[in-house]
């Protein structure tokens, strides 16, 4: 009712920006910068509870704040390796040395 409306009007722009998933991911240390946080979210590496979220402006509720984590199927988490690593492993059967030395 009235109390709720008064509370909403009392919120500042900063309060809304603090609730954004992008800001939360950065503040939790999952990303190196606010820009890195945005990229991780857009590339589906971040989940809130069990749901993968790829919207940086997603407003995180207070009770969901402690459930922000790396997605289960993400290469950053315990998911499978990335495309390049899989390709290199297939090509060299997991070979160690890179063959990109210059020959003059």
C-alpha positions as CSV (number, residue, x, y, z in Angstrom):
1,X,0.0,0.0,0.0
2,X,1.1,3.5,0.9
3,X,4.2,2.4,2.8
4,X,5.4,0.4,-0.1
5,X,5.0,3.3,-2.5
6,X,6.9,5.6,-0.1
7,X,9.7,3.1,0.1
8,X,10.0,2.8,-3.7
9,X,10.1,6.6,-4.1
10,X,12.9,6.7,-1.5
11,X,15.1,4.5,-3.6
12,X,18.0,6.3,-5.4
13,X,19.3,5.5,-8.9
14,X,22.4,4.0,-7.2
15,X,20.2,1.5,-5.3
16,X,18.9,0.2,-8.6
17,X,22.3,0.1,-10.2
18,X,23.6,-1.9,-7.2
19,X,20.9,-4.6,-7.7
20,X,21.9,-5.2,-11.3
21,X,23.4,-8.7,-12.0
22,X,26.3,-7.0,-13.8
23,X,27.2,-5.1,-10.6
24,X,26.7,-8.1,-8.4
25,X,28.9,-10.3,-10.4
26,X,31.7,-7.7,-10.3
27,X,31.3,-7.1,-6.5
28,X,31.4,-10.8,-5.8
29,X,34.7,-11.1,-7.5
30,X,33.5,-13.4,-10.3
31,X,34.7,-10.9,-12.9
32,X,37.8,-8.7,-13.1
33,X,35.9,-5.6,-14.1
34,X,32.3,-4.3,-14.6
35,X,32.9,-4.8,-18.3
36,X,34.2,-8.4,-17.8
37,X,31.1,-9.1,-15.7
38,X,28.8,-8.0,-18.6
39,X,30.7,-10.2,-21.1
40,X,30.5,-13.2,-18.7
41,X,26.7,-12.7,-18.3
42,X,26.1,-12.3,-22.1
43,X,28.1,-15.4,-22.8
44,X,25.9,-17.4,-20.4
45,X,28.6,-18.2,-17.8
46,X,26.6,-16.8,-14.8
47,X,23.6,-18.4,-13.1
48,X,21.2,-17.2,-10.4
49,X,20.2,-20.2,-8.4
50,X,19.7,-22.9,-11.1
51,X,18.8,-20.5,-13.9
52,X,21.4,-19.2,-16.3
53,X,20.8,-15.5,-16.9
54,X,22.3,-13.6,-19.8
55,X,20.7,-10.2,-19.2
56,X,23.2,-7.8,-17.5
57,X,20.4,-5.5,-16.3
58,X,18.6,-8.4,-14.5
59,X,17.6,-7.1,-11.1
60,X,18.7,-9.5,-8.4
61,X,16.4,-9.9,-5.4
62,X,18.1,-9.7,-2.0
63,X,17.3,-13.4,-1.3
64,X,18.8,-14.5,-4.6
65,X,22.0,-12.5,-4.1
66,X,23.9,-15.2,-2.4
67,X,23.0,-17.7,-5.1
68,X,24.9,-16.0,-7.9
69,X,27.5,-18.4,-9.3
70,X,29.3,-19.7,-12.4
71,X,27.0,-21.8,-14.6
72,X,27.4,-25.5,-14.2
73,X,28.0,-26.1,-17.9
74,X,30.4,-23.2,-18.3
75,X,34.0,-23.7,-19.3
76,X,34.9,-21.5,-16.3
77,X,33.2,-23.9,-13.9
78,X,33.3,-27.7,-14.1
79,X,31.9,-27.8,-17.6
80,X,33.7,-29.1,-20.6
81,X,36.8,-27.4,-22.0
82,X,36.4,-24.5,-24.5
83,X,36.4,-24.9,-28.3
84,X,40.1,-24.1,-28.8
85,X,41.3,-26.4,-26.1
86,X,39.2,-29.3,-27.4
87,X,40.5,-28.6,-30.9
88,X,44.2,-28.6,-29.7
89,X,43.7,-31.8,-27.7
90,X,42.2,-33.5,-30.7
91,X,44.9,-32.4,-33.0
92,X,47.9,-33.2,-30.8
93,X,46.2,-35.9,-28.6
94,X,46.7,-33.5,-25.7
95,X,50.2,-32.4,-26.9
96,X,52.1,-30.0,-24.7
97,X,54.2,-27.7,-27.0
98,X,52.7,-25.2,-29.4
99,X,54.1,-25.3,-32.9
100,X,53.9,-21.6,-33.8
101,X,57.6,-20.7,-33.7
102,X,58.9,-18.4,-36.5
103,X,61.5,-19.8,-38.9
104,X,63.8,-17.3,-40.7
